[in-house]
């Protein structure tokens, strides 16, 4: 959000973006990439600089365009569905609109690794005492603190998570 405010105020350039975005990534282990995408749906800047997931000059495609349009129309965060990234991990994107005086300038996209969300955002004391599973509404496992053959949500406690309307939730199976 702060990167977006600074872009809207025109107080940040490419070098500042790289420095600050890479600091955000270093300080937030669950964050994999940050991209600045203009209103024309073209990726302007990305961090880390050597990423292959988001390349400067690339045009958005498919769901990315839909999410940018949702952020433009609502002026609010737009959350993407979980997907397999080029690195083979599961990612979730958040599109933050950048506005200057009501004019839509584009979005800051944060790509989060679902596996790293479980690893870095769940307190170790909780993960040590509970077996956690992050799954889709259809119980497809996105990430887990343990391995198991099947997910039986019946003997468990379920906690719904943001992003809104995407049905992601944690399950803590009750063990005998």
Secondary structure, DSSP 8 states (H G I E B T S, - for coil): -HHHHHHHTT---HHHHHHHHHHHHHH-TTEEEEEEEETTSBEEEEESTT-SSS-TT-B--THHHHHHHHHHHHSS-EE---EE-TTSSEEEEEEEEEEETTEEEEEEEEEEEHHHHHHHHS-HHHHHHS-EEEE-TT--EEEESS--S----TTEEEEE-SSTTS--EEEEE---
